[in-house]
Amino acid sequence: MKTAAPAKKKKIAAKASKAAKPVKKKAPVPKPARKAPVQSELLTRILASLDDDKAENIVTIDLEGRSALCDAAVIASGRSSRHVAAMADHLARRLKENGYGTRPVSGAGQGDWVLVDAGDVIVHIFRPEVREYYDLEGMWSV
């Protein structure tokens, strides 16, 4: 039995030496800073088209990393149903002329809320009352 006691002492000593070593903690990985939204060529063309057509209250919402649908949403208002439909038609035509292909336009018949799907950017053009009712800016916390 005398041989078992020294073996136990060695095991206890080995455990004690392991516990005595300081444990290195990994430094927390910093989260990447949110970068400013990059003004893409598509977004620049869309904003220029809306500005040329006298759109009111143009707002750009950066959705990169927050939505799988698009990288940005543009919300604008027109003065009447005819103005809203005309702006959407002009925008779709200008995008096609600049090589972005045919863009689907939804809601142009009524002219209350027209959506132009430009791929990475979705454009919503409203009459002011309809825009206030749906409050997309509030939904995306702008």
C-alpha positions as CSV (number, residue, x, y, z in Angstrom):
1,M,0.0,0.0,0.0
2,K,2.9,2.3,0.4
3,T,3.5,2.4,-3.4
4,A,-0.1,3.7,-4.0
5,A,0.3,6.7,-1.8
6,P,3.2,8.3,-3.7
7,A,1.3,7.8,-7.0
8,K,-1.7,9.6,-5.6
9,K,0.5,12.5,-4.4
10,K,1.9,12.8,-7.9
11,K,-1.6,13.0,-9.5
12,I,-2.7,15.6,-7.0
13,A,0.5,17.6,-7.6
14,A,0.0,17.4,-11.4
15,K,-3.7,18.6,-11.0
16,A,-2.6,21.4,-8.7
17,S,0.1,22.5,-11.2
18,K,-2.4,22.6,-14.1
19,A,-4.9,24.6,-12.0
20,A,-2.2,27.1,-11.0
21,K,-1.5,28.1,-14.6
22,P,-3.2,31.3,-15.6
23,V,-5.9,30.9,-18.2
24,K,-5.6,33.1,-21.2
25,K,-8.8,34.7,-22.3
26,K,-9.3,35.6,-25.9
27,A,-10.0,39.3,-26.5
28,P,-13.6,39.9,-27.7
29,V,-13.8,40.4,-31.4
30,P,-15.0,44.0,-32.2
31,K,-18.0,44.3,-34.3
32,P,-17.4,46.0,-37.6
33,A,-18.5,49.6,-37.6
34,R,-21.5,50.3,-39.7
35,K,-20.3,51.9,-42.9
36,A,-22.1,54.8,-44.6
37,P,-24.3,53.7,-47.4
38,V,-22.5,53.6,-50.7
39,Q,-24.1,55.6,-53.4
40,S,-24.4,53.2,-56.2
41,E,-24.7,54.2,-59.8
42,L,-28.2,52.8,-59.9
43,L,-29.3,54.7,-56.9
44,T,-27.8,57.9,-58.3
45,R,-29.7,57.5,-61.5
46,I,-33.0,56.8,-59.6
47,L,-32.6,59.9,-57.5
48,A,-31.7,62.0,-60.5
49,S,-34.8,60.8,-62.4
50,L,-37.1,61.6,-59.4
51,D,-35.5,65.0,-59.0
52,D,-35.9,65.8,-62.7
53,D,-39.6,64.9,-62.4
54,K,-40.1,67.2,-59.4
55,A,-40.7,64.4,-56.8
56,E,-41.3,65.7,-53.3
57,N,-39.9,64.5,-50.0
58,I,-37.4,62.0,-51.4
59,V,-36.1,59.7,-48.7
60,T,-33.4,57.0,-49.2
61,I,-33.4,54.1,-46.7
62,D,-30.3,51.9,-46.4
63,L,-31.5,48.3,-46.0
64,E,-28.2,46.6,-46.6
65,G,-27.9,43.8,-44.1
66,R,-31.5,44.4,-42.9
67,S,-33.5,43.0,-45.8
68,A,-32.9,40.2,-48.3
69,L,-35.1,42.0,-50.9
70,C,-32.9,45.0,-51.6
71,D,-30.0,47.1,-50.5
72,A,-31.9,50.4,-50.5
73,A,-35.5,51.7,-50.7
74,V,-36.4,55.1,-52.1
75,I,-39.6,56.7,-51.0
76,A,-41.0,59.8,-52.8
77,S,-44.2,61.7,-53.2
78,G,-46.0,63.1,-56.2
79,R,-48.7,65.9,-56.3
80,S,-51.4,63.8,-57.9
81,S,-52.2,60.3,-59.2
82,R,-51.2,61.4,-62.7
83,H,-47.9,62.8,-61.4
84,V,-47.1,59.6,-59.5
85,A,-47.8,57.4,-62.5
86,A,-45.8,59.6,-64.8
87,M,-42.8,59.6,-62.5
88,A,-42.8,55.8,-62.3
89,D,-43.2,55.5,-66.1
90,H,-40.3,57.9,-66.7
91,L,-38.1,56.1,-64.1
92,A,-38.7,52.7,-65.7
93,R,-38.0,54.1,-69.2
94,R,-34.8,55.8,-68.1
95,L,-33.5,52.7,-66.4
96,K,-34.2,50.6,-69.5
97,E,-32.4,53.2,-71.7
98,N,-29.4,53.1,-69.4
99,G,-29.0,49.3,-69.7
100,Y,-30.9,48.1,-66.6
101,G,-33.5,46.1,-68.6
102,T,-37.2,46.2,-68.3
103,R,-38.2,47.1,-64.7
104,P,-41.5,45.9,-63.3
105,V,-43.9,48.7,-62.3
106,S,-46.9,47.9,-60.0
107,G,-49.8,50.2,-59.2
108,A,-49.4,52.7,-62.1
109,G,-53.0,52.2,-63.1
110,Q,-54.4,53.7,-60.0
111,G,-51.5,56.1,-59.2
112,D,-51.9,56.1,-55.4
113,W,-48.8,54.0,-54.6
114,V,-46.5,52.9,-57.4
115,L,-43.7,50.5,-56.9
116,V,-40.7,50.2,-59.3
117,D,-38.5,47.2,-58.7
118,A,-35.1,48.2,-59.9
119,G,-33.3,45.2,-58.4
120,D,-31.0,46.3,-55.7
121,V,-33.2,49.4,-55.1
122,I,-37.0,49.4,-54.7
123,V,-38.7,52.7,-55.4
124,H,-42.0,53.6,-53.8
125,I,-43.8,56.7,-55.2
126,F,-46.9,57.8,-53.3
127,R,-49.6,60.5,-53.2
128,P,-49.0,62.4,-49.9
129,E,-52.1,61.1,-48.1
130,V,-51.3,57.5,-49.0
131,R,-47.7,57.9,-48.0
132,E,-48.7,59.2,-44.6
133,Y,-51.2,56.4,-44.1
134,Y,-48.7,53.6,-44.8
135,D,-45.7,55.3,-43.1
136,L,-42.9,53.2,-44.6
137,E,-40.3,55.4,-43.1
138,G,-41.6,54.7,-39.6
139,M,-41.7,51.0,-40.3
140,W,-38.0,51.0,-41.2
141,S,-37.2,53.4,-38.3
142,V,-35.8,56.2,-40.3
